[in-house]
Amino acid sequence: MRLLLMSDTHLPRRAKALPAPLLDALGEADVVVHAGDWADTATLDLLERRSRRLIGVYGNNDGPELRARLPGTAYADLGGLRLAVVHETGPARGREARCAARFPDVDVLVFGHSHIPWDTTAPGGLRLLNPGSPTDRRRQPHHTYLTAAVDGGRLTDVVLHRLPPR
């Protein structure tokens, strides 16, 4: 099972559209995950149309229309892999322990908010992934998203994709 992970698209304020390489990657993904801060319903509509399966949450910049359509926390079983998605996890310091305590029955937690790519494993095995942002890199050198695979209930092949400058 192939996954595509993104967050913090902030359309149309930070960009007019999702980058072409990311849109192309949608066709290869079995599951698309968006960890919040969509900012517009058009992006949600687009991903719902173009994704085989979409798992998404709202973020702190998402208004009532998105909050009415998306949960604050999403859970999914992906071929035996227990996945959770949230937008915010708090400060980087202490993140692993805090998230492991909050999500004790989860294998992988996807989050956003900081626009900073993140890939760590908490004591006890919880994997934390932040794909960064494909449209608003802030102080990061690149716009980014992640792909990964699920094989036999395990996360494999996690790749951070750097998008070309706009």
Summary of the structure (lengths in Angstrom):
residues: 166
radius of gyration: 14.5
end to end distance: 30.2
largest distance: 40.8
contacts: 575
relative contact order: 0.21
helix: 19%
strand: 33%
